[in-house]
């Protein structure tokens, strides 16, 4: 079963609502969720917070967090997921922030680094991954990393809801 269909079953049987806050994935997580018929029963919406000003204004990411840790950080992903849950009044949230590439990476934060924040109720977890891709076209590599991150985000929330994380 596709993870977004399993997510639907879990959210509906528990009566939970979901929201998303996306940076590097640019709406791909929300897109996967709304591809499922009936998603309006549990998905309230999402914020694409690509620019730091949007992260701060809409998601209440602190300027200090962005200055100290950067937009691509565990701390920012945590504040993003908490912010979107509060903004949209949901039980569950997903956030993504990362470096899709082909540029923007550093030795400390390489291209492909992505932080995925999850929250169910009061629990918050942030996971980090480095999504690699060897497609010869740099735009394809970028978008493949973004798609991998979106799919992983949904799988992580499914695992969290099932008590596997």
Buried (B, 14 or more C-beta within 10 A) or exposed (E): EEBBBBBBEBBEEEEBBBBBBBBBBBBBBBBBBBEBEEBEEBBBBBBBBBEBEBBBEBBBBBEEBBEEBBBBBBBBBBBBBBBBBEBBEBBBBBBBBBBBBEEBBEEEBEBBBBBBBBBBEEEBBBBBBBBEBEEEEEEEBBBBBBBBBBBBBBBBBBBBBEEEB
